[in-house]
Amino acid sequence: MSDDYTPNRPPTPPWQPQTGERLFEFLRGHDRFLCEWRDDGPHSVEARFFQNEDLLFTRRFATRALAVQWAEEERKAIEQ
């Protein structure tokens, strides 16, 4: 038996999604696109794109600067 066993331990709280910091948002036709970044600690940053509130795609980077640079290029591609 493990030493950290606790028979009356309260249940683990449900997972809560983390919101990020908004980089930008824009409209293309009737679709709204949102890009946000989230700091995942000292070793990575995540850039996330949403289309009409649904996660479209995400990518991790070593620095915020790289995430912002990539996000701007993706924005250009989507806007065309």
C-alpha positions in Angstrom: 0.0 0.0 0.0 1.2 3.5 -0.8 2.1 6.0 2.0 0.0 8.7 0.4 -3.3 6.8 0.5 -6.1 8.9 2.0 -9.4 7.0 2.3 -11.5 10.2 2.9 -9.8 12.4 0.4 -12.1 14.9 -1.3 -12.7 14.3 -5.0 -10.5 16.1 -7.5 -12.1 19.2 -8.8 -13.2 19.1 -12.5 -10.8 20.3 -15.1 -11.1 24.0 -15.9 -9.8 25.3 -19.3 -7.2 28.0 -19.0 -7.8 31.2 -20.9 -5.0 32.9 -22.6 -4.1 36.5 -23.4 -5.7 37.8 -26.5 -3.2 38.7 -29.3 -5.8 39.8 -31.8 -9.1 39.0 -33.4 -10.6 39.7 -36.8 -13.5 39.0 -39.1 -13.4 37.2 -42.4 -16.8 37.2 -43.9 -19.2 35.9 -41.2 -16.4 34.1 -39.3 -14.7 35.6 -36.3 -11.1 34.5 -35.7 -9.3 34.9 -32.4 -5.7 34.3 -31.6 -4.5 34.0 -28.0 -1.3 32.9 -26.3 -0.9 31.1 -23.0 2.2 30.9 -20.9 2.9 27.3 -20.1 5.7 28.0 -17.7 9.4 28.8 -18.2 9.9 26.5 -21.1 7.0 27.0 -23.6 4.3 29.3 -24.8 1.2 28.1 -26.7 -0.5 30.1 -29.5 -4.1 29.1 -30.2 -6.4 30.1 -33.0 -10.2 29.9 -32.6 -12.8 30.2 -35.4 -16.3 31.2 -34.1 -15.3 30.1 -30.5 -14.1 26.6 -31.7 -10.4 25.7 -31.4 -9.0 25.7 -34.9 -5.4 24.8 -34.2 -2.6 25.3 -31.7 1.2 25.3 -31.6 3.9 25.5 -28.9 6.9 27.8 -29.0 10.0 28.3 -26.8 9.3 32.1 -26.5 6.4 34.5 -26.8 8.2 36.4 -29.6 8.2 33.3 -31.7 4.6 32.6 -31.0 3.6 36.2 -32.0 5.6 36.0 -35.2 4.0 32.7 -36.2 0.5 34.0 -35.3 0.9 37.1 -37.5 1.9 34.9 -40.5 -1.1 32.6 -39.9 -3.3 35.7 -39.7 -2.1 36.9 -43.1 -2.8 33.4 -44.6 -6.3 33.3 -43.1 -7.2 36.8 -44.2 -6.3 36.1 -47.9 
